[in-house]
Amino acid sequence: MVRTWAEGWAVSRRTPPPAERPWGLHIEVADNPDEVGRHVLPTADEALVRSAAAAVTVPRTWMKMPARPAEIEPWLPQGWVVAWEETGHLMAVDLTAREPKAPEGYTATVETSGAVVLVRVLDAAGERAATGQMAVLGEAAIADRVVTEEAHRRRGLGHFVMRALADRALDEGAHLGILGATDAGRALYETLGWKKHATLAECVYRP
């Protein structure tokens, strides 16, 4: 599931396809001041983590893997730090059709661009209120960039976006939803039936 999540994230962000490495995948990230690339390890053990970390010479390269941060911290060589604030949750759900309607006062569009489904919600003034997208990879759909603007939170827009994405992903042939969630996002997704699959530990090279 970690590999599928990483591959879907790359499609969603329109990065070059992930490159195979002995420890997993490497994804190049452009135009991001905080991240130049990421190693994604489908499994985490000391030998794999040390091997992946040793191959990095460029600052702001990240490593992500299914593990508890405290578990991997002793394995990190000099220059690497655990990004405790970025640690997240790998979640999954069996997609179901809901045919949601945008909350009163809002309008929504659902579009497909290549393998990516995009949902945009506008308020009565035509300003962006919420957005989200899913990369559809065969039977899996990877949710990404689900955001509700501050002024429009707690109005059901996050639920609507996720349900609208799931409906379109089902139309595109997907059955399994996967995402990486923050602590705050996890609370939203659990109300929609998503289940935690693993903790996602994150660390970054900052020599």
C-alpha positions in Angstrom: 0.0 0.0 0.0 2.9 2.4 0.7 4.2 2.0 -2.8 0.8 2.6 -4.4 0.4 5.7 -2.2 3.8 7.0 -3.4 3.1 6.3 -7.0 -0.3 8.1 -6.8 1.2 11.1 -5.0 3.7 11.4 -7.9 0.9 11.3 -10.4 -1.2 13.8 -8.5 1.8 16.3 -8.1 2.8 15.7 -11.8 6.4 14.8 -10.8 8.6 12.5 -12.9 7.6 8.8 -12.4 9.1 7.4 -9.2 12.5 5.7 -9.8 13.3 2.3 -8.4 16.0 2.1 -5.7 17.3 -0.8 -3.7 15.3 0.4 -0.7 12.1 1.4 -2.5 11.3 4.5 -4.6 12.7 7.9 -5.2 10.6 10.9 -6.3 12.0 14.1 -7.7 10.2 17.2 -6.5 10.5 20.5 -8.4 9.7 24.1 -7.3 9.3 23.3 -3.6 11.5 25.3 -1.3 11.1 22.7 1.5 11.7 19.5 -0.5 13.9 18.6 -3.5 13.0 14.9 -3.4 11.8 12.0 -1.3 12.7 8.4 -0.7 9.7 6.2 0.1 10.5 2.9 1.8 7.6 0.3 1.6 9.0 -1.3 4.7 11.3 0.0 7.4 14.2 -1.8 8.9 17.6 -0.5 10.1 19.6 -1.7 7.0 17.1 -0.2 4.5 16.9 3.1 6.4 20.7 3.4 6.7 21.2 2.5 3.0 18.7 5.0 1.8 20.0 7.8 4.1 23.6 7.1 3.0 22.7 7.7 -0.6 21.6 11.3 0.0 23.9 14.2 -0.5 21.4 17.0 -1.2 19.8 18.9 1.7 16.0 18.9 1.9 15.7 15.3 0.7 13.0 13.5 2.7 12.5 9.9 3.7 9.0 8.5 4.4 8.2 5.0 5.6 5.6 3.0 7.6 7.1 3.2 11.1 7.0 5.0 14.4 9.4 7.9 14.4 11.0 6.9 17.7 11.8 3.5 16.2 13.8 4.9 13.2 15.4 7.9 15.0 18.4 5.8 16.3 19.1 4.5 12.8 19.5 7.9 11.2 23.1 9.0 10.4 24.5 12.5 11.1 22.6 15.3 9.2 19.3 13.5 9.3 16.5 14.6 11.7 13.0 13.2 12.4 10.3 15.7 11.3 8.0 15.0 14.2 5.6 17.7 13.1 5.1 16.0 9.7 4.5 12.5 10.9 1.2 11.3 9.5 -1.1 8.3 9.0 -1.5 6.0 6.0 -5.2 5.4 5.6 -7.5 3.4 3.3 -11.1 2.7 2.6 -13.3 0.7 0.3 -14.9 3.4 -1.9 -18.7 3.7 -2.0 -20.9 5.9 -4.1 -22.7 8.7 -2.2 -23.9 11.1 -4.9 -23.2 14.1 -2.6 -24.6 17.6 -3.1 -22.7 20.7 -2.3 -23.8 22.5 0.9 -26.3 25.3 0.4 -24.6 28.5 -0.8 -21.8 26.6 -2.6 -21.2 25.3 -6.1 -18.9 22.5 -7.2 -17.2 21.2 -10.3 -15.7 17.8 -10.8 -13.2 17.4 -13.6 -10.7 14.7 -14.8 -7.3 15.7 -16.1 -5.4 12.6 -17.2 -5.4 10.3 -14.3 -6.3 13.0 -11.8 -9.8 13.8 -10.6 -10.2 17.4 -9.3 -13.0 18.8 -7.2 -13.4 22.6 -6.7 -16.0 24.2 -4.5 -16.8 27.9 -4.8 -18.8 30.2 -2.5 -21.6 32.5 -3.5 -19.0 35.2 -4.5 -17.1 32.8 -6.8 -14.2 32.5 -4.4 -12.5 29.2 -3.7 -13.8 27.5 -0.6 -12.5 23.9 -0.8 -10.5 21.7 -3.2 -9.3 18.2 -3.4 -7.9 15.7 -5.9 -7.4 12.0 -6.5 -5.0 10.1 -8.7 -6.6 7.0 -10.1 -4.2 4.1 -10.6 -6.2 1.1 -11.8 -8.3 -0.1 -8.8 -6.7 2.3 -6.4 -7.3 6.1 -6.0 -4.9 8.2 -4.0 -6.4 11.3 -2.4 -4.2 14.4 -2.2 -4.4 18.2 -1.5 -7.8 18.1 0.2 -8.1 21.7 1.6 -10.9 23.7 3.0 -10.2 27.4 3.4 -10.2 28.7 6.9 -13.4 30.9 6.5 -15.4 27.9 5.2 -14.5 25.2 7.7 -17.0 23.2 9.8 -19.6 23.5 7.1 -19.4 20.0 5.6 -17.2 21.0 2.7 -14.4 18.4 3.5 -17.0 15.6 3.6 -18.5 16.8 0.3 -15.1 17.0 -1.4 -14.1 13.5 -0.3 -17.4 12.0 -1.3 -17.4 13.7 -4.7 -13.8 12.4 -5.3 -14.8 8.9 -4.4 -17.8 8.9 -6.7 -15.8 10.0 -9.7 -13.0 7.6 -8.8 -15.5 4.7 -8.8 -16.7 5.9 -12.2 -13.1 5.6 -13.4 -12.8 2.0 -12.1 -11.2 2.5 -8.7 -12.4 0.6 -5.6 -9.8 1.3 -3.0 -9.0 4.7 -1.6 -5.6 5.5 -0.1 -4.2 8.7 1.5 -1.6 10.1 3.8 -3.2 12.2 6.6 -2.1 14.7 9.2 -3.5 14.3 12.7 -6.2 16.8 11.9 -7.0 15.2 8.6 -7.2 11.8 10.2 -10.1 12.9 12.4 -12.1 14.0 9.3 -11.4 10.9 7.3 -12.3 8.6 10.1 -15.8 10.1 10.2 -16.0 9.0 6.5 -15.0 5.4 7.2 -11.3 5.6 6.5 -9.1 3.3 8.6 -5.5 3.8 9.6 -3.2 1.3 8.0 0.2 2.5 9.4 2.0 5.5 11.0 4.1 7.3 8.4 7.4 8.4 9.8 9.1 11.4 8.1 12.7 12.5 8.3 14.7 15.0 6.4 18.4 15.6 5.5 19.5 18.9 7.1 23.3 18.8 7.4 
